[in-house]
Every structure is written in structure tokens, then in C-alpha cells.
């Protein structure tokens, strides 16, 4: 039995709790976090506060408020402790905040366990009707409360404008105060959640479930067409598009949602027509095909390019998708009493998802460490070269494991890769966006190889380069060890002194050459080729660095690399 609550007291309590939540989040940011000076402790406190207050607000109603607070203490400690543990993978807390994988895992731990806690509080931790109903009710309450908050602030600003027409600016002044905005937003959310719980019989998920049932037949028909066309088109065609794995996995979860909504929590014979029953069973038989192809697409990328943190996350998503698909398929092929087995499968799949989210925040499943070790192994085995190594991602986004892998690579790398490694590590400490023009010029001088051997960049030529040109060249040089080179020599007989022809790889298949020099009056002269398409753009740079070029003189000398001729011009 659900607890009976006094309506006035319930609204007042939840509204007050929302007010305290808003003010607590504001004060954490304004006072605690700015005063402690210990970023990881600040992270733990903020995560714990978010877990406690959000869980208390969402579970109050389905539970007595006191019991909701007791269970919320669990939500305040375990996810926050795992997030704190995961933060030590990164050099700074800011780097963790930029990692969507960690944030997704933390969000899963804050939300998916809530129906299980409500069911456990009633002594029925594995009772599917309770889990099903509470899951959908939580989704509807959260979505409706968010919509109401948006409507409230829209009305607030209209009222503020109306009063300002008669000289009353109180509402306009109040909204400039952060504690007022945080506190009032929390109060509105708390009151909305209270009212939405009171109206739970009128906000039944049944309407949404019936609407989702309408999608089951057409979506299953589309999947049937896809499955029939796969052997006709071949796997190469399937995987030739962008994000094939993401599309296949999204469709797997979409079918699982539609099947779950169609089955509801009652025996299928009670509410399903024969068409829906057969469509549900067909969808369950098709899900392993989608999930299997999605997993195969991820495996192909891993086999070719090694692990990255994103591919580790994709593999975890594949594991959950395959769990749903195989449990649904097995439930149907066993025939009799198949729908209760699907419902139990939902419980197992949700628990596996929670376990993977928790493991990804612990050393058991560290995506950055797995990815770094994979890239090191591929490079050491000669299965990948320096141009394919995600050097900058390792330095910026792969945390401590990525930077440790770069240090290991330094001992195995040639001079060009060592320069890139040093530059990537320096970038991770000081973002490129913060570099001054002088720092960019110094970085370019270090990264830009010069030919012929022993050549040096004529100092006056730096004056021929503007800041945008230096930034463009630097970005190209940072893209890989064979992405830029400069040939120093007399390439324009009509100009005094030596000039420089700079060869740049731009993108995967474009190469351009720029000649810079000074005229007799000392004014900068730039001649630039249009970008030319080349399937071997980096090979041109590599050949130039090996001395396989000549300077030819039609009106003016150009750069000739094998069969490729580049003549910068002012046109």
C-alpha cells in the first residue's frame, strides 16, 4: 500500500525541501566550492548533495518523506564516492567534467536505481508491476515538473514586463539575485512534484504506453525490411554510412522500449490484440540481429584502430543491448509463458546497466586505461603508425592514463613523433586557445621541418606572416608528423634573398603550397596555390623531407615532388 499523506503538509514539506535544495546548490557553488580550495572534495560534496536532494524529491510520495531521505543517503554516498574515485583518472576535476562518459555513468547511477529503491522499501525489490509503474511515473513526474518550471518562469517574466509598464520593477530586480532564482526554482519543482504525485491516478503512464503501442507495428515493419535487405546489399553497404553502430543500437533500445510498453505489466492476453502479440514476438526475434550488427560494427572499428574511451563506452552499450536482445529472443523461442520472461529480462538488463555504470567509474572498467594500453600495444606491434595515433586526444581527454602512455611512446618514437608528443603534452597543460601570437610563432618554429638539411628560416620572413597564417600553419603541423614542411631557397628570381615554400596537408586529401618572401622594398609577398586533391597528401610531405624534390624555374620556381608540381601564385 502506498503511504497516505496529508495534502497540505505534503505540499508544504516538498515545497520547502525544493527551496532548501535550490539554496543548497547555490550556496555550494557560491561559498563552499569557492572557499575549500580542494577541487576533489568540492566534487564529492556537490555530487553527494545532488544525489541526496534529487533522490529525496523524486522518491517522496511513493515513500514517506523520512524514509525517502534515509534511502537518499545511499544515493548521496555510493554514486558520489564512485565519481570521486573516477576523478583520480584525470589531472584536474575540470577534465572530468568534460568527459561525457563519466557524466553519463553518474546520471545512470542517480536515476535507474530509484524504482528499485521504491520497490525495496515496500518489501518487493523484484516485483515487476511495482518497478514498471514506478519507473514510468518517475519519468512522467520529472518531465512534467520540468515543463511546469519552464512555464512558471515564462509567466514570471511576462508579469515582470507588465508591472514594469506601471513603474513596478520589484520582480525584475529579484530575478537578478541568484539565491532568489535558485530558491524559487527549487520551490516550484517541489510543489510541482507534490501535486503531480497527488494526481498520479490521472497521470497514469497508460496513455503514453498506448501511444507507444501505435509505433510498434510500423517500426517492426521497417526493421523487417532492413533485415531482409542486409544480405542483398552486403555488410559493406550497411557499415558505409555514418554512425552505423549508433543507429543499430538505438533501434535495438527503441524496439525494447516499444515491446516493454506494449506488454505493460499485465498478462499479454489481457490487453493485446493478436496483431500486437505477433508483432511483439517478431520484434523480439529481430532484436538480436540489430544488436549483433551493432556490436560487430563496434568490433570492426576496434580491430582496425584499437580501443578508445568512446569505443569502450560503445562496447558497454552493446553489452546491455545484447542482454535485452538475447533475453527477449530466448523468452519468445521458448514459447509458453513468454511475456513474464520478457518482464524479468527487463530487470536483469537494468541491473546489468547499473553494474556497468558503476564499474566504469571504478578501476574495474577504466575506459582511458584500456584505450591507452590498446594504442600502445598496436604501436609497439607496428599495426599503426604515428599519423594514426590519437596523440592529442590522449593528452587532452584520456586523463592520467593517456599522458602516461604518451610518456611511454616517447621512448619508442622518432624525432618527429617526439616533437608531436611534447607539443600535445604542452597543449594539455596550456590550451592552444590561450596561446599568444608569440607562443604560436615559437611553436611553429619548433614543429615546422626545413629543407634542405641544415637550412634555417630567414628571420625577416617572420614579418611576412600574419597571426592568422601562423595559426593555420601551426594547426596543420600539429595534425601529424608528415603534415607540413618548408623548402628554403631562391624560388622567385624577381625577389631578393631566399624565399620559403611551405607545403601543408589540410584534411585527409588536400595539399597546398604557400611561398613567402620579401620584395625589394621589404614588403611581404605571399603566393598561394589553390588546394589540390591528392590521395597521398602526406606522401608528398614525406618525399619532400627526404629530399625528393627540385625547384624549377618557369617564370618563377615551383616545387616538384615526383609527378606533382606546385607553383604558388598571387592569382
Secondary structure, DSSP 8 states (H G I E B T S, - for coil): ------HHHHHHHHHHHHHHHHHHHHHIIIIIHHHH--HHHHHHHHHHHHHHHHHHHHHBTTB-HHHHHHHHHHHHHHHHHHHHHHHTTSSSHHHHHT-HHHHHHHHHHHHTHHHHHHHHHTT-TT-HHHHHHHHHHHHHHHHHHHHHHHHHHHHHHHHHHHHHTTT--HHHHHTT-HHHHHHHHHHHHHHHHHHHHHTTTTS-THHHHHHHHHHHHHHHHHHHHHHHHHHHH-HHHHTTSTTHHHHHHHHHHHHHHHHHHHHTTS-HHHH--HHHHHHHHHHHHHHHHHHHHHHHHHHHHHHHH---HHHHHHHHHHHHHHHHHHHHHHHHHT-TTHHHHHHHHHHHHHHHHHHHHHHHTSGGG-HHHHHHHHHHHHHHTTSS-GGGS-HHHHHHTSHHHHHHHHHHHHHH--HHHHHHHHHHHHHHHS-GGG--HHHHHHHHHHHS-EESTT----GGGGGG--HHHHHHHHHHHTT-TTSEEEEEE---TTSSS-EEEEEEEETTTEEEEEEEEE-TTS-EEEEE---EE-TTHHHHHHHHHTT--EEEESSSEEEEETTEEE-----
